Amino acid sequence: MKTLMIQGTTSDAGKSTVVAGLCRVFANKGVKVAPFKPQNMALNSAVTDDGGEIGRAQALQAIAAKVAPRVDFNPILLKPNSDTGAQVIVQGKALSNMEASSYHDYKKVAMNAVLESHHRLADDFDVLIVEGAGSPAEINLRAHDIANMGYAEKVNCPVIIVADIDRGGVFAHLVGTLELLSESEKARVKGFIINRFRGDIALLESGLTWLEKRTGKPVPLGVLPYLHDLALDAEDAVAMENNISSPKISIAVPLLPHMSNHTDFDPLRLNPEIDLRYVKTGERIENYDLVIIPGSKNVIADLTFIKDQGWQDDINRHLRYGGKLLGICGGLQMLGQKIMDPHGIESSFSDKDTIEERSISGLGLADFTTTLTTEKILTRVSGKLSLSGQHCNVNGYEIHCGESEGTAFNKPLIGELSVGSSGNDGFISDDNQIAATYLHGLFDHGNVTSAILQWVKHNHGVQFEIDIDQHREAQLNRLADICDEHLRMDMIEQILQAGVTTEPSKSKEHNASNSTTANTPEKTI
């Protein structure tokens, strides 16, 4: 198996996009290609066909490669649940919550899982396109690195570095990154890709000539243009753009500190007839047709945040005025009477604390309670949504810790589930104003979105429908065409075939222990 790693000078330099584009280019050529990210840190995740959990970006890249997502594409996934800690997911299964210092020591073990997944993929694929994390030049994170050069050195693969010219300082980013690498790491860097360029390429030529002379690397392997309106599943950052042309219905989503799987709302955000807004800290929730409480990696902390922001009062007022409310996953759990955390999944307590002290009052809008559990539910499901006399098939996936029980579920929102002992999911309130579900991906298909909008606002007038699968395919094909046009694919293929002739470094420089302080969103732990 030939392996090529795409690293970046910074977070959000374009690594995920370049990997997705290359995967689709190679797949279109009939190459058996797969994506890989040794370590990802993100709250957006996906459920694989083999029953595990990986980063959303790797699921997207798998689709780009025209293969089913599998846990080996992202063997280590970190889901932050505080400023200094995260849930550690190894080959699709949650291991435990760890603080940064503990995980730093665990990385030596995590590397074994990374290499194990790498070698398994070698049996099924001819080419592996690997995405790094953050920047390889974070010298405080070099010890036991598994996300960037530590992995590249272990598997002895070539590296291409991507830099974002739109944010400025692209030459300093590239030269500075290279200067902070060890000699063997520098040798495996085979070239640069400049991303998000807009303007006259002639004005860039003198800089490119200088950069090639300064670094001795081929410059550039490509200059990718700034792609306006490229809409692909975000790895972590919330996509706020909302191109509204003629809004027919308004939707609010509270922007929670630990909001997860916000890609649920992309089909709504991308619809020009829907005004979807993320309500930020200090803003009020008012004058909307629908309020959606999203999923959360830390339901207790985010529920407390909702109350502290005064949004509980806003939601109650919204309901009194006849508005509709939808809870998804963690949002469902918040709607009940109480959330109990007996095992300390999301909260800390002493051995003397009672069960009552290990719980928090919910929003009190439905008759049920939730108990957080040590076992995470990960499954893809299908069923039939019933809402206001409308019935339609729905597909989605569940990712959650916790079981909810109560009379509210006597009137389910979704029935005929393909999995689950009860065969039902979620609830619809007796007054028809509140609905909730554990399913993510609810709006991915137009017929389900249409049924929900009809429940929200009769004769809403929304005609435009977005099937997210079709939309994603169109965007990936567009991205592949851009990569084919603007990247020097002949040179990239030569780099891939040639590999690296130098031996990996065994110097103390690479393995030196240092601080674990984070410098980028992808490097929080």
C-alpha positions as CSV (number, residue, x, y, z in Angstrom):
1,M,0.0,0.0,0.0
2,K,1.3,3.4,-1.0
3,T,0.8,6.1,1.7
4,L,0.8,9.9,1.3
5,M,0.3,12.3,4.2
6,I,-1.3,15.7,4.0
7,Q,-0.2,18.0,6.8
8,G,-1.0,21.7,7.4
9,T,0.8,24.7,8.7
10,T,-2.2,25.4,10.9
11,S,-5.6,24.1,11.8
12,D,-8.2,24.8,9.1
13,A,-5.4,25.1,6.4
14,G,-7.5,22.8,4.2
15,K,-6.1,19.4,5.0
16,S,-9.5,17.7,5.2
17,T,-10.6,19.2,1.9
18,V,-7.4,18.3,0.1
19,V,-7.6,14.7,1.3
20,A,-11.3,14.5,0.2
21,G,-10.4,15.9,-3.2
22,L,-7.5,13.5,-3.7
23,C,-9.6,10.6,-2.6
24,R,-12.2,11.4,-5.2
25,V,-9.6,12.0,-7.9
26,F,-8.0,8.6,-7.3
27,A,-11.3,6.9,-7.0
28,N,-12.4,8.3,-10.3
29,K,-9.3,6.7,-11.8
30,G,-10.3,3.3,-10.5
31,V,-7.7,3.3,-7.7
32,K,-8.5,1.4,-4.5
33,V,-8.0,4.4,-2.2
34,A,-8.9,5.1,1.4
35,P,-8.7,8.0,3.8
36,F,-6.9,7.9,7.2
37,K,-6.5,10.2,10.1
38,P,-4.4,8.7,13.0
39,Q,-5.8,11.1,15.6
40,N,-8.8,13.4,15.2
41,M,-10.3,15.9,17.8
42,A,-13.8,16.8,16.9
43,L,-17.4,16.8,18.3
44,N,-18.8,16.0,14.8
45,S,-18.7,12.2,14.4
46,A,-20.3,9.5,12.3
47,V,-21.4,5.9,12.9
48,T,-19.7,3.4,10.7
49,D,-21.1,0.3,9.1
50,D,-19.0,-1.8,11.4
51,G,-20.7,-0.3,14.5
52,G,-18.1,2.3,15.6
53,E,-17.5,6.0,15.7
54,I,-15.2,8.1,13.6
55,G,-14.7,11.8,12.9
56,R,-17.2,13.3,10.5
57,A,-14.4,14.4,8.1
58,Q,-13.2,10.8,7.7
59,A,-16.7,9.6,6.9
60,L,-16.9,12.3,4.3
61,Q,-13.5,11.3,2.9
62,A,-14.7,7.7,2.7
63,I,-17.6,8.8,0.6
64,A,-15.2,10.7,-1.6
65,A,-13.1,7.5,-2.0
66,K,-16.4,5.6,-2.8
67,V,-16.0,3.2,0.1
68,A,-18.0,2.5,3.2
69,P,-16.8,4.3,6.4
70,R,-14.9,2.0,8.8
71,V,-13.4,2.5,12.2
72,D,-9.8,2.0,10.9
73,F,-10.1,5.2,8.9
74,N,-9.8,7.2,12.2
75,P,-8.4,4.9,14.9
76,I,-8.2,7.6,17.6
77,L,-11.0,10.1,18.1
78,L,-11.0,12.7,20.9
79,K,-14.3,14.3,21.8
80,P,-13.7,17.3,24.1
81,N,-16.0,17.5,27.1
82,S,-14.1,20.2,29.0
83,D,-11.2,22.7,28.3
84,T,-8.6,20.2,29.4
85,G,-10.2,16.7,28.9
86,A,-11.9,14.6,26.3
87,Q,-13.5,11.2,25.8
88,V,-11.0,8.9,24.1
89,I,-12.4,6.7,21.4
90,V,-10.1,3.9,20.2
91,Q,-11.0,2.1,16.9
92,G,-14.6,3.2,17.2
93,K,-15.3,2.4,20.9
94,A,-15.2,4.8,23.8
95,L,-12.3,4.0,26.1
96,S,-12.6,6.5,28.9
97,N,-12.5,10.2,29.7
98,M,-8.9,11.5,30.1
99,E,-7.3,14.8,31.1
100,A,-4.6,16.1,28.8
101,S,-1.7,14.9,31.0
102,S,-3.1,11.4,31.2
103,Y,-3.7,11.2,27.4
104,H,-0.1,12.5,26.8
105,D,1.2,9.3,28.5
106,Y,-1.4,7.1,26.8
107,K,-0.3,8.2,23.3
108,K,2.4,5.5,23.4
109,V,-0.3,2.9,23.6
110,A,-2.5,4.8,21.1
111,M,0.2,4.5,18.5
112,N,-0.2,0.8,18.6
113,A,-3.9,1.1,17.6
114,V,-2.9,3.6,14.9
115,L,-0.4,1.2,13.3
116,E,-2.7,-1.7,13.7
117,S,-5.4,0.1,11.7
118,H,-2.8,1.2,9.2
119,H,-1.7,-2.4,8.6
120,R,-5.2,-3.7,8.3
121,L,-6.0,-1.1,5.6
122,A,-2.9,-2.3,3.7
123,D,-4.7,-5.6,3.0
124,D,-7.7,-3.9,1.3
125,F,-6.3,-0.7,-0.4
126,D,-3.6,0.3,-2.8
127,V,-3.4,3.9,-1.7
128,L,-3.9,5.6,1.6
129,I,-4.3,9.4,1.8
130,V,-3.6,10.5,5.3
131,E,-4.7,13.7,7.1
132,G,-2.6,15.2,9.8
133,A,-3.9,17.3,12.7
134,G,-3.3,20.9,13.4
135,S,0.4,21.6,12.7
136,P,3.4,19.3,12.8
137,A,5.5,22.2,14.2
138,E,3.9,22.3,17.6
139,I,7.2,21.6,19.5
140,N,5.4,21.3,22.8
141,L,3.5,18.3,21.4
142,R,6.3,16.5,19.7
143,A,6.8,13.8,22.4
144,H,5.1,10.6,21.4
145,D,3.3,12.4,18.5
146,I,0.8,10.1,16.7
147,A,-1.0,12.8,14.7
148,N,1.6,14.2,12.3
149,M,5.3,13.5,11.9
150,G,5.4,10.8,14.6
151,Y,3.1,8.7,12.4
152,A,4.8,9.7,9.2
153,E,8.2,8.6,10.7
154,K,6.7,5.3,11.9
155,V,5.3,4.3,8.5
156,N,8.0,6.1,6.5
157,C,5.7,8.0,4.2
158,P,6.1,11.2,2.2
159,V,4.4,14.4,3.3
160,I,2.9,17.3,1.5
161,I,2.2,20.5,3.5
162,V,-0.9,22.7,2.9
163,A,-1.0,26.4,3.8
164,D,-3.9,28.8,3.7
165,I,-2.9,32.0,1.8
166,D,-6.2,33.7,2.5
167,R,-5.4,34.3,6.1
168,G,-2.0,35.9,5.2
169,G,1.6,35.0,6.1
170,V,1.7,31.9,3.8
171,F,5.4,32.1,3.2
172,A,6.2,32.5,6.9
173,H,3.9,29.6,7.7
174,L,5.6,27.3,5.2
175,V,9.2,28.3,6.0
176,G,8.6,28.4,9.7
177,T,7.0,25.0,9.7
178,L,9.8,23.5,7.8
179,E,12.4,25.1,10.1
180,L,10.9,23.5,13.2
181,L,11.1,20.0,11.8
182,S,14.0,17.5,12.4
183,E,16.2,16.7,9.4
184,S,14.6,13.4,8.6
185,E,11.1,15.1,8.8
186,K,12.3,17.8,6.5
187,A,13.5,15.2,4.0
188,R,10.1,13.5,3.9
189,V,8.3,16.8,3.0
190,K,8.1,16.6,-0.8
191,G,6.3,19.8,-1.6
192,F,3.7,22.4,-0.7
193,I,0.1,23.1,-1.7
194,I,-1.2,26.7,-1.4
195,N,-4.9,26.8,-0.6
196,R,-7.6,29.4,-0.9
197,F,-5.9,31.7,-3.4
198,R,-7.9,34.6,-5.0
199,G,-6.4,37.1,-7.3
200,D,-3.9,37.3,-10.1
201,I,-1.6,34.3,-10.0
202,A,1.1,36.3,-11.7
203,L,1.5,38.4,-8.6
204,L,2.3,35.2,-6.7
205,E,5.1,34.0,-9.0
206,S,8.0,35.9,-7.5
207,G,7.1,34.5,-4.0
208,L,6.9,31.0,-5.3
209,T,10.3,31.3,-6.9
210,W,11.8,32.5,-3.7
211,L,10.1,29.8,-1.7
212,E,11.4,27.0,-3.9
213,K,15.0,28.5,-3.7
214,R,14.7,28.9,0.1
215,T,13.4,25.5,0.9
216,G,14.6,23.3,-2.0
217,K,11.1,21.9,-2.3
218,P,8.9,21.8,-5.5
219,V,6.8,25.0,-5.3
220,P,4.0,24.7,-5.7
221,L,2.5,21.3,-6.2
222,G,-0.7,23.3,-6.7
223,V,-2.4,26.6,-5.9
224,L,-6.0,25.8,-5.1
225,P,-8.5,28.7,-5.7
226,Y,-10.8,30.1,-3.0
227,L,-13.9,27.9,-3.5
228,H,-16.9,30.1,-2.8
229,D,-19.9,28.2,-1.6
230,L,-18.1,24.9,-1.2
231,A,-20.4,23.1,1.3
232,L,-19.0,19.9,2.7
233,D,-19.5,18.3,6.1
234,A,-17.5,20.4,8.6
235,E,-15.0,18.5,10.7
236,D,-15.7,20.6,13.8
237,A,-16.2,24.4,13.3
238,V,-19.8,25.4,12.9
239,A,-20.7,26.6,9.5
240,M,-22.6,29.9,10.1
241,E,-23.2,30.9,6.5
242,N,-26.9,31.0,5.6
243,N,-27.6,32.2,2.0
244,I,-31.3,33.2,2.3
245,S,-33.1,34.4,-0.8
246,S,-36.7,34.2,0.1
247,P,-37.2,32.9,3.7
248,K,-40.5,31.2,4.3
249,I,-39.8,29.8,7.8
250,S,-37.4,30.7,10.6
251,I,-35.5,28.3,12.8
252,A,-33.2,28.9,15.9
253,V,-30.5,26.6,17.2
254,P,-28.9,27.6,20.5
255,L,-25.1,27.6,20.0
256,L,-24.0,25.4,22.9
257,P,-20.4,25.1,24.1
258,H,-20.4,21.3,23.6
259,M,-22.8,21.1,20.7
260,S,-22.1,17.9,18.6
261,N,-23.1,16.8,15.2
262,H,-24.2,20.2,14.1
263,T,-24.0,18.9,10.5
264,D,-27.6,17.7,11.3
265,F,-28.7,21.2,10.3
266,D,-26.7,21.7,7.0
267,P,-29.7,20.7,4.9
268,L,-31.7,23.5,6.6
269,R,-28.9,26.0,6.5
270,L,-28.2,25.5,2.8
271,N,-31.9,25.9,1.9
272,P,-32.4,29.4,0.6
273,E,-36.0,29.4,1.7
274,I,-35.2,28.6,5.4
275,D,-33.7,31.2,7.8
276,L,-31.7,29.1,10.1
277,R,-29.8,31.0,12.8
278,Y,-27.4,29.9,15.5
279,V,-28.3,31.9,18.6
280,K,-25.1,33.0,20.3
281,T,-24.1,33.9,23.9
282,G,-26.0,37.0,25.0
283,E,-28.6,36.8,22.3
284,R,-32.3,36.1,22.8
285,I,-34.4,33.3,21.3
286,E,-37.5,35.1,20.0
287,N,-39.7,35.4,16.9
288,Y,-38.9,32.0,15.4
289,D,-41.2,29.4,14.1
290,L,-39.1,26.5,15.4
291,V,-36.5,26.1,18.1
292,I,-34.2,23.1,17.9
293,I,-32.1,22.0,20.9
294,P,-29.1,20.2,19.4
295,G,-27.0,17.3,20.4
296,S,-24.3,17.8,23.1
297,K,-21.2,16.0,24.2
298,N,-21.8,17.3,27.8
299,V,-25.5,17.5,28.3
300,I,-25.3,18.6,31.9
301,A,-22.9,21.5,31.2
302,D,-24.9,22.6,28.2
303,L,-28.2,22.4,30.1
304,T,-26.7,24.6,32.8
305,F,-25.5,27.0,30.0
306,I,-29.0,27.2,28.6
307,K,-30.4,28.2,32.0
308,D,-27.6,30.7,32.7
309,Q,-28.3,32.4,29.3
310,G,-31.9,32.8,30.2
311,W,-32.9,30.6,27.2
312,Q,-35.1,28.4,29.3
313,D,-37.4,31.4,29.8
314,D,-37.2,32.2,26.1
315,I,-38.2,28.7,25.2
316,N,-41.1,28.7,27.6
317,R,-42.3,32.0,26.1
318,H,-41.8,30.6,22.6
319,L,-44.1,27.7,23.5
320,R,-46.7,30.0,25.1
321,Y,-46.9,31.9,21.8
322,G,-47.6,28.7,19.8
323,G,-44.0,28.0,18.5
324,K,-42.7,24.5,18.0
325,L,-39.8,22.9,19.8
326,L,-37.6,20.0,18.6
327,G,-34.9,18.2,20.7
328,I,-32.3,16.0,19.1
329,C,-30.2,13.5,21.1
330,G,-28.8,15.5,24.0
331,G,-31.5,18.1,23.2
332,L,-34.1,15.4,23.8
333,Q,-32.5,14.5,27.2
334,M,-32.7,18.2,28.3
335,L,-36.5,18.4,27.7
336,G,-37.3,15.9,30.5
337,Q,-37.7,16.3,34.3
338,K,-34.3,15.2,35.3
339,I,-30.9,14.0,34.1
340,M,-29.1,11.6,36.4
341,D,-25.3,10.9,36.3
342,P,-24.7,8.1,38.8
343,H,-21.4,7.1,37.3
344,G,-19.9,10.5,36.8
345,I,-20.0,10.4,33.0
346,E,-20.3,14.2,32.7
347,S,-20.0,15.4,36.3
348,S,-17.8,15.0,39.3
349,F,-19.0,14.1,42.8
350,S,-17.8,12.6,46.1
351,D,-18.6,9.1,47.3
352,K,-20.9,10.7,49.9
353,D,-23.2,12.4,47.3
354,T,-26.6,10.9,47.0
355,I,-28.3,10.0,43.7
356,E,-30.2,13.2,43.9
357,E,-27.0,15.2,44.3
358,R,-25.7,13.4,41.2
359,S,-28.5,14.8,39.0
360,I,-29.7,18.0,37.5
361,S,-33.3,19.2,36.8
362,G,-34.2,19.3,33.1
363,L,-36.3,21.9,31.3
364,G,-39.4,20.1,32.6
365,L,-41.3,20.1,29.3
366,A,-42.0,16.4,29.1
367,D,-42.7,13.6,31.6
368,F,-39.5,11.4,31.5
369,T,-36.1,11.2,33.1
370,T,-32.7,10.3,31.6
371,T,-29.9,8.2,33.3
372,L,-26.4,8.6,31.8
373,T,-24.8,5.3,31.3
374,T,-21.2,4.0,30.8
375,E,-22.1,2.2,27.6
376,K,-22.4,4.4,24.5
377,I,-25.1,3.5,21.9
378,L,-23.7,3.6,18.4
379,T,-26.1,2.4,15.7
380,R,-27.5,3.2,12.3
381,V,-31.3,3.0,12.2
382,S,-34.3,3.4,10.0
383,G,-38.0,3.8,10.8
384,K,-41.2,5.6,10.0
385,L,-41.8,9.2,11.2
386,S,-45.4,10.1,12.1
387,L,-46.2,13.7,12.6
388,S,-49.4,15.6,12.2
389,G,-51.0,12.9,10.1
390,Q,-47.9,12.6,7.9
391,H,-45.9,9.4,7.6
392,C,-42.5,8.9,5.9
393,N,-39.5,6.7,6.0
394,V,-36.5,8.1,7.9
395,N,-32.9,7.0,8.2
396,G,-30.4,8.2,10.7
397,Y,-27.9,7.2,13.4
398,E,-27.7,7.2,17.2
399,I,-24.6,8.3,19.2
400,H,-25.4,8.8,22.9
401,C,-24.8,7.8,26.4
402,G,-28.0,7.5,28.4
403,E,-31.4,5.9,28.6
404,S,-34.6,7.9,28.8
405,E,-37.8,6.5,30.3
406,G,-41.2,8.0,31.0
407,T,-44.8,8.4,29.9
408,A,-43.8,10.9,27.2
409,F,-42.6,8.0,25.1
410,N,-46.1,6.5,25.0
411,K,-46.6,8.7,21.9
412,P,-43.4,8.1,19.8
413,L,-42.2,10.3,17.0
414,I,-40.7,7.5,15.1
415,G,-41.9,3.9,14.9
416,E,-41.0,0.6,13.2
417,L,-37.3,1.0,14.1
418,S,-34.9,-1.4,12.5
419,V,-33.1,-1.8,15.9
420,G,-34.0,-1.3,19.5
421,S,-36.1,-3.4,21.8
422,S,-39.1,-1.0,21.9
423,G,-39.2,-0.4,18.1
424,N,-39.9,3.2,18.8
425,D,-37.9,6.4,19.2
426,G,-38.6,9.9,20.6
427,F,-42.0,11.4,21.4
428,I,-44.5,14.0,20.3
429,S,-46.3,16.0,23.0
430,D,-50.0,15.8,23.5
431,D,-50.4,19.4,22.5
432,N,-48.4,18.8,19.3
433,Q,-45.9,21.5,20.1
434,I,-42.9,19.5,21.2
435,A,-41.1,16.7,19.4
436,A,-37.9,14.9,20.2
437,T,-35.7,12.1,18.8
438,Y,-32.4,10.4,19.4
439,L,-31.8,10.2,15.7
440,H,-29.1,12.3,14.0
441,G,-29.4,13.0,10.3
442,L,-33.1,13.7,10.5
443,F,-33.1,16.4,7.8
444,D,-30.8,14.6,5.3
445,H,-33.7,13.8,3.0
446,G,-36.3,16.2,1.7
447,N,-39.4,14.2,2.5
448,V,-38.6,14.1,6.2
449,T,-37.7,17.8,6.2
450,S,-41.0,18.6,4.4
451,A,-43.0,16.7,7.0
452,I,-41.3,18.4,9.9
453,L,-41.7,21.9,8.3
454,Q,-45.4,21.1,7.7
455,W,-45.7,20.3,11.4
456,V,-44.0,23.5,12.3
457,K,-46.0,25.8,10.0
458,H,-49.0,24.7,7.9
459,N,-48.7,26.0,4.3
460,H,-45.1,27.2,5.0
461,G,-44.5,27.7,1.3
462,V,-41.0,26.1,1.2
463,Q,-40.6,24.5,-2.2
464,F,-36.9,24.0,-2.4
465,E,-35.6,20.6,-1.1
466,I,-32.1,19.6,-0.4
467,D,-31.1,15.9,-0.4
468,I,-27.8,16.1,1.4
469,D,-26.5,12.9,-0.2
470,Q,-27.0,14.3,-3.7
471,H,-25.7,17.7,-2.6
472,R,-22.6,16.1,-1.1
473,E,-21.9,14.1,-4.3
474,A,-22.1,17.2,-6.4
475,Q,-19.7,19.1,-4.1
476,L,-17.2,16.2,-4.1
477,N,-17.2,16.0,-7.9
478,R,-16.7,19.8,-8.1
479,L,-13.8,19.5,-5.6
480,A,-12.2,16.7,-7.6
481,D,-12.5,18.7,-10.8
482,I,-10.7,21.6,-9.1
483,C,-8.0,19.4,-7.8
484,D,-7.5,17.8,-11.2
485,E,-7.2,21.3,-12.8
486,H,-5.0,23.1,-10.2
487,L,-2.9,20.4,-8.6
488,R,0.1,18.9,-10.3
489,M,-1.3,15.4,-10.1
490,D,1.5,13.9,-12.1
491,M,4.0,15.0,-9.5
492,I,1.8,14.0,-6.6
493,E,1.5,10.5,-8.1
494,Q,5.3,10.3,-8.6
495,I,5.7,11.3,-4.9
496,L,3.3,8.7,-3.9
497,Q,5.0,6.0,-5.9
498,A,8.5,6.9,-4.9
499,G,7.8,7.0,-1.1
500,V,10.7,8.1,1.1
501,T,14.2,6.8,0.7
502,T,15.6,8.1,4.0
503,E,15.3,6.2,7.2
504,P,13.0,7.5,10.0
505,S,14.8,9.6,12.6
506,K,15.7,8.0,15.9
507,S,17.0,11.3,17.3
508,K,16.2,12.6,20.7
509,E,14.9,15.7,19.2
510,H,11.7,14.0,17.9
511,N,11.0,12.1,21.2
512,A,11.9,14.9,23.6
513,S,9.3,15.3,26.3
514,N,7.7,18.7,26.7
515,S,4.6,20.5,27.8
516,T,1.2,19.4,26.6
517,T,-0.3,22.9,26.4
518,A,-2.5,23.3,23.4
519,N,-2.0,25.8,20.6
520,T,-4.7,24.9,18.1
521,P,-8.3,23.7,18.4
522,E,-7.2,20.3,17.1
523,K,-4.6,20.0,19.8
524,T,-6.5,20.8,22.9
525,I,-5.5,17.6,24.6
